[in-house]
Amino acid sequence: MPQLNAALVPAPDQVVVRFTGEVDLSTVSLVADALTQAAGLGTRQVVVDIAAARFWDCSGLHALADCTRELSAAGRACRIVGALPATRRLIGMANLADRLQLDGIAPGGTGAAAGHGGGRDSVPARRPVRGHAAARRNALATAGRGR
């Protein structure tokens, strides 16, 4: 039984797709079906509200990227709204930030303003864990530049 619900809310200029639950390999077909149905309504824009989706894996994000690409090729748009910080991090790690139009400002005040798409800067950067080898390398590199 899928642990994901999808609701389509059509309007004259756009259709909103709201996902609630978990998106992974076992539920990605539901995501793809809902996005296909939304795109089939022919509105200028598909808005995908993922605020209530507690979990995303790369299969679901790739379905969003595929839908975005197809709509863009047809002169239409797909906006992603409500992405939680963990989802934004995964989008960045999967190198999909330039393929998805994320609305809103990423936590910490960095990133694109609503409606401007995003790109790499819209995904918060990961900070090295204190004491981790990468943190020590960065500290050494920074100290070496000061000389």
Buried (B, 14 or more C-beta within 10 A) or exposed (E): EBBBBBEBEBEEEBBBBBBBBBBBEBBBEBBBEBBEBBBEEEBEBBBBBBEEBBBBBBBBBBBBBBBBEBBEEEEBBBBBBBBBEEBBBBBBEBEBBBBBBBBBBBEEEEBBEEEEBBBEEBBBEEEEEEEEEEEEEEEEEEEEEEE
